[in-house]
Amino acid sequence: MNEYIKNCLKLFKNYKAENSRYKIKLDANENPFNMPYEVRKALANELLSGECKTNRYPDPNADKLRTAIANYCNVSKEQVIVGNGSDENIQMIVNAFVDREDKVLCPYPSFSMYGVYATIGGGITINIPLDENFEYDINTYKEAIDRYNPKVIFLCTPNNPTGNVISQDFITDILDYYQGLVIIDEAYYEFYGHTMLNDIIEYPNVIFIRTFSKAFGLAGLRIGYMVCNKNLAEQVLKVKPPYNINSFSQKAALYMLDNIEVINKHIQYIKDERQRLFEKLNQIENIKVFPSHTNFLLIKTENIEQIRQSLKNEGISVRKFYSEPLLDDYIRVTVGNAEENKLFLDVLSNNIERKDETL
């Protein structure tokens, strides 16, 4: 049956998420905090009382959740679409707008699923390299726009895996220069705290993507959302599956938004730990750590595979970018809790010291 597979997938290698078990998991930018106890208790009560009816299909429009998200973002409900994680949001955008062999500009290095879904959808992915400091360069993007005439441009701010942000001037320059669709991925928005969403959301060609997986700590329940003008939302809704968000996930996200004060405390804890981790890493010789506005840090050093293996031997998982040559000498570490971060630092610094002693 190989001859029947889509031509765009014949040489395609799918993204494979690692499923290894570690004592300390710092490889997927997950939140170290579980749901607050009160949220877990409320959800359990709904299941026990039968109010959360698993024998019935969920609300296909996720109306209550969309209303709560709209209030959180200061937009109208009609401007919000909920997806099964950021992945489904990206997939819906591609399905709605990308025809066969349409060009899609993706930053590199950045979130690899932009290109994955563009390719699966039959589009042609054009990776636009960031500069030597992993910054977005406006001239590089304008040249690519002129050369490729893309249908869609993906931007990521703060950027994964580099942790840096895109300037407001860059975004407005792109929107003034380019008439196609601009997707602004703000998965890590809450750790940064700044956005242009309310300033530019009425542009005819911009969509913001956000998620409950990071700051809200609901990675296991797969809830993402997009915000855009009503006309774009109507087009995306044409390809949205009717029951894409299960009842339990909808209720969990609602409760988390109702407990935003607790979430903000978690965010501040992670930001404090990120700063402490950054300062400690800067004290280790032969390491370069990049400033970050997210819940992770990008680290460059020599013998990166040896270091990763040493961490693995101690039950600590970090992200190594095996399929991305530009990041051969890098690892990305998620900011965990204080104990997890200390163990990571101890193993890393001891490994670097042993390396120096052999020189």
C-alpha angles and dihedrals in degrees: 000000000000091000090063097057116107112274091234090060101047093092095023121123113204124226111260117201114212114246101186120136120236135172089233116030112197100149108089106048091248124161116256090216123084121211112298112266093246091055092049090048093050092049092048090051091052091052094046094046092048093238089123097062109200091183090066127069114254124253100287092211097041086221098171092047093045090051091051092047090048090054090048091052096036094238135111123275090244089064093058128083121181121214139183094265125314088294094069091044090055091045092050091051091051092046091051100044114015117086126188111300094003110149119245120192115215127180117240126244095026141101104333096209092078090069094037094058093039089056094045088051091056096256127129115247116218112192112212110202120227116229126266090280092047091251124144110250116210095205092053090052094046091050090050091049091052093045102043104024090215125205094213137022122198120206125181122203120202085025124229122247098009100052096219128123136233118244120245089236090058092053095047090046090054093048092049093046101041131054099191128090118298117198116197112196111206099172089141097039096122092059090052099039098205128098141160092212097114092041098054107018092109092059106118094233110040131099126181120209123202137165145208090216099087120033093017093048097227099125090131093057097051106224123159133154142196130214124203143132117301095254093056090045090056090054094048092048088064089073101034113116109242099237102025099139116057121227095249094052092049091053093044092053091048092053091048091054088050088055097048092137090063091045091052090053089053090049092052091049091053092047091051091049090047091056092047091048091048092052093047092049090051088059092060115090121236093025129111116197121187123224111252140201092192139066094274141058130221114221131192124196142133124273090026094165091054090051092048090050091050090052090048091052087057092050095256119133122201131168118268117184103224097165097045113076093190088065099044093123096043140089128187118217124195116225105249131178121301095268094048092048092050093052090048091051092047094053093042096048093045090051092050091048092051089050092052091050091059094054 
